[in-house]
């Protein structure tokens, strides 16, 4: 965990998503990794999750930075499964 210049806690993690999805009437296995970032009390909550813990996250997709095309999920809700 790190802290912003204003002292707000910020945590980042890599989320591994695996699921079965139906595309064009065919079942496909989907797998991807996505960087997620949480701030404030959500950062503390994210930082406390053990590796391999199943969680559900809600948030907004954004670019990692102004000049980057890499996606990051800005978390606004964490729910433990």
C-alpha positions in Angstrom: 0.0 0.0 0.0 1.1 3.5 -0.7 -0.2 6.9 0.2 -1.2 9.9 -2.0 0.4 13.3 -1.2 -2.8 14.1 0.7 -2.3 11.0 2.9 -5.0 8.8 1.3 -4.1 5.1 1.2 -4.0 3.6 -2.3 -3.6 -0.2 -3.0 -3.1 -2.0 -6.3 -3.5 -5.7 -7.1 -3.8 -7.9 -10.1 -7.1 -9.6 -10.5 -7.3 -13.0 -12.3 -10.7 -13.5 -14.0 -11.8 -16.9 -15.2 -15.3 -17.8 -16.4 -17.4 -19.5 -19.1 -19.2 -17.2 -21.5 -21.5 -17.8 -24.3 -20.4 -16.1 -27.5 -22.2 -16.7 -30.8 -24.1 -19.6 -29.2 -20.7 -21.3 -28.3 -19.4 -21.7 -24.7 -15.9 -20.2 -24.4 -13.5 -20.2 -21.5 -12.5 -16.6 -20.7 -9.4 -15.7 -18.7 -7.6 -12.4 -18.2 -5.6 -10.4 -15.7 -6.5 -6.9 -14.8 -4.8 -4.4 -12.5 -7.2 -3.0 -9.9 -6.7 0.1 -7.7 -8.6 1.1 -4.6 -8.3 4.2 -2.4 -9.3 5.1 1.1 -11.0 2.5 3.2 -11.3 0.2 0.1 -7.5 0.3 -0.2 -7.2 -1.2 3.3 -9.9 -3.8 2.5 -8.2 -4.8 -0.7 -4.7 -4.9 0.9 -6.1 -7.3 3.5 -7.2 -9.9 1.0 -5.0 -13.0 0.9 -3.7 -14.2 -2.5 -6.3 -16.6 -4.1 -9.3 -15.1 -2.2 -12.4 -15.0 -4.4 -14.0 -11.5 -4.4 -16.4 -9.5 -6.5 -15.3 -6.0 -7.5 -17.3 -3.1 -9.0 -15.8 0.0 -10.4 -14.9 1.9 -13.5 -12.4 1.0 -16.2 -9.9 3.7 -17.1 -6.5 4.1 -18.7 -3.6 3.6 -16.3 -2.4 7.1 -17.1 -3.0 9.9 -19.7 -0.4 8.4 -22.1 -1.2 4.8 -21.4 -3.5 2.4 -23.2 -3.3 -0.2 -20.4 -6.6 -0.6 -18.6 -7.1 -0.4 -14.8 -10.2 -1.0 -12.7 -10.8 1.8 -10.2 -12.6 0.0 -7.5 -15.7 1.4 -5.7 -17.1 -1.7 -4.1 -15.5 -5.0 -2.8 -17.6 -8.0 -1.8 -16.1 -11.2 -0.5 -17.7 -14.3 -2.0 
